[in-house]
Amino acid sequence: MASNNGSMGLAVVIGFILMAIIGWIPVIGALIAGVVAGAIARGAGRGLMAGFISGIIGVVILAILFTLTGGAIGGLAGAVLGGIIGTGIAGFLALVGIGGIILISIGGLIGGALRR
């Protein structure tokens, strides 16, 4: 018997990639990324989860990139400073990124509900 469930892993990866590409478009970018991720995951609950995980991964990866960039540019002192700044930036991204995470989750819910 074939399963009607979509691929959560593929949905998360595609949602993250789309968020990275079109996430800069206010509101619409995150919603579109979520709808696509939800459609791939199939089902409202699975779409919501795929969108949420995509958003979380995006915020975490950006925080890590900011931290590593400081270390690459300034050596050991840059790594320490980059770690301190990266921690602050991670907190800022978490606050700012919550809006994007909520939007991509809502889009995932919609996309998953449309393609059950």
C-alpha positions in Angstrom: 0.0 0.0 0.0 1.3 3.4 -0.9 1.4 6.1 1.8 -0.4 9.4 1.3 2.1 11.2 3.6 4.6 13.4 1.9 8.3 13.6 2.8 9.0 15.7 6.0 12.7 15.8 5.3 12.2 17.1 1.8 9.6 19.6 2.9 12.0 21.0 5.6 14.9 21.3 3.2 12.8 22.9 0.4 11.1 25.2 3.0 14.5 26.3 4.2 15.9 26.9 0.8 12.9 28.9 -0.3 13.0 30.9 2.9 16.7 31.7 2.1 15.8 32.7 -1.4 12.5 34.6 -1.1 12.3 35.2 2.6 13.4 38.8 2.2 10.0 39.7 0.7 8.0 40.9 3.6 5.2 38.5 4.8 4.7 36.9 1.3 8.1 35.3 1.1 7.7 33.3 4.3 4.1 32.4 3.5 5.0 31.1 0.1 7.9 29.0 1.5 5.6 27.6 4.1 2.8 26.8 1.6 5.3 24.9 -0.6 6.8 23.0 2.4 3.3 22.2 3.6 2.2 20.9 0.2 5.2 18.6 0.1 4.7 17.3 3.6 0.9 16.8 3.0 -1.5 17.3 5.9 -2.1 20.4 8.0 -0.2 19.2 11.0 2.7 17.9 9.0 2.8 21.1 7.0 2.8 23.2 10.2 5.7 21.2 11.6 7.7 21.3 8.4 7.3 25.1 8.2 8.2 25.5 11.9 11.3 23.4 11.6 12.4 25.2 8.4 12.1 28.5 10.2 14.1 27.4 13.2 16.8 25.9 11.1 17.1 29.2 9.2 17.5 31.3 12.4 20.1 28.8 13.8 22.2 28.7 10.6 22.3 32.5 10.3 23.5 32.8 13.9 26.2 30.2 13.3 27.3 32.0 10.1 27.6 35.3 11.9 29.8 33.7 14.6 32.0 31.9 12.2 32.5 35.0 10.0 33.9 36.9 13.0 36.4 34.1 13.6 37.5 33.9 10.0 38.0 37.6 9.7 39.7 38.3 13.0 41.5 35.1 14.0 41.4 34.1 17.7 40.4 37.6 18.9 37.8 37.7 16.1 36.5 34.3 17.1 36.1 35.4 20.7 34.5 38.7 19.6 32.5 36.8 16.9 31.2 34.4 19.6 30.1 37.2 21.8 28.6 39.2 18.9 27.2 35.9 17.5 25.4 35.2 20.7 23.9 38.7 20.7 22.9 38.3 17.1 21.4 34.9 17.8 19.2 36.5 20.4 18.3 39.3 18.1 17.5 36.8 15.2 15.4 34.8 17.6 13.3 37.8 18.4 13.1 39.1 14.9 12.9 35.6 13.4 9.9 34.7 15.4 7.7 36.6 13.0 9.2 34.7 10.0 8.9 31.4 11.9 5.2 32.1 12.6 4.6 33.1 9.0 6.3 30.1 7.5 4.4 27.9 10.0 1.1 29.4 9.0 2.0 28.9 5.3 2.9 25.3 6.1 -0.5 24.8 7.8 -2.3 26.2 4.7 -0.2 24.3 2.2 -0.6 21.0 4.1 -4.4 21.5 4.4 -4.7 22.2 0.7 -2.9 19.0 -0.2 -4.1 16.3 2.2 
